[in-house]
């Protein structure tokens, strides 16, 4: 994990990414929800690795989205937590690139 100071731009980027991820997961159709959770958790893990956003915040948001879309009820809390942890842990092995002021 990077211990570099986090800029406002990086923190804002991560917050918006989490907001978008939560929305994407909430509207995801049955049959694609678990895969979507894994992909979004991976993407957010990359930002967690840079310390741009906290893991607990990401986990909370994505679990709330799982409750909203019915995945939590259908697959159970343990399966959702396992998928979430797997995605985040994998993403943390590939930290997100630096954001330049021009991006």
GIJO-V967308 format. One record per residue. N is the residue number from 0. RES is the residue in one letter. SS is DSSP state (a for helix, b for strand, c for the rest). PHI is phi in whole degrees, -180 to 180 (NA if undefined). Layout:
# GIJO-V967308
n/res/ss/phi
N/RES/SS/PHI
N/RES/SS/PHI
This chain:
# GIJO-V967308
n/res/ss/phi
0/X/c/NA
1/X/c/-76
2/X/c/-108
3/X/c/-69
4/X/c/-62
5/X/c/-90
6/X/c/-84
7/X/a/-60
8/X/a/-60
9/X/a/-66
10/X/a/-64
11/X/a/-65
12/X/a/-59
13/X/a/-65
14/X/a/-62
15/X/a/-68
16/X/a/-61
17/X/a/-68
18/X/a/-60
19/X/a/-63
20/X/a/-64
21/X/a/-60
22/X/a/-64
23/X/a/-56
24/X/a/-71
25/X/a/-62
26/X/c/-98
27/X/c/-69
28/X/c/-75
29/X/c/-55
30/X/c/96
31/X/c/-126
32/X/a/-67
33/X/a/-65
34/X/a/-63
35/X/a/-63
36/X/a/-58
37/X/a/-62
38/X/a/-64
39/X/a/-68
40/X/a/-64
41/X/a/-59
42/X/a/-60
43/X/a/-72
44/X/a/-58
45/X/a/-63
46/X/a/-81
47/X/a/-61
48/X/a/-60
49/X/c/-86
50/X/c/68
51/X/c/-82
52/X/c/-155
53/X/c/-83
54/X/a/-62
55/X/a/-61
56/X/a/-64
57/X/a/-64
58/X/a/-59
59/X/a/-62
60/X/a/-62
61/X/a/-71
62/X/a/-69
63/X/a/-63
64/X/a/-66
65/X/a/-64
66/X/a/-68
67/X/a/-67
68/X/a/-91
69/X/c/91
70/X/a/-64
71/X/a/-60
72/X/a/-69
73/X/a/-74
74/X/a/-101
75/X/c/92
76/X/a/-65
77/X/a/-66
78/X/a/-66
79/X/a/-63
80/X/a/-63
81/X/a/-65
82/X/a/-64
83/X/a/-61
84/X/a/-64
85/X/a/-61
86/X/a/-65
87/X/a/-62
88/X/a/-61
89/X/a/-66
90/X/a/-64
91/X/a/-67
92/X/c/-78
93/X/c/-131
94/X/c/-54
95/X/c/-63
96/X/c/-71
97/X/c/-64
98/X/c/-102
99/X/c/-85
100/X/c/-59
101/X/c/-84
102/X/c/-68
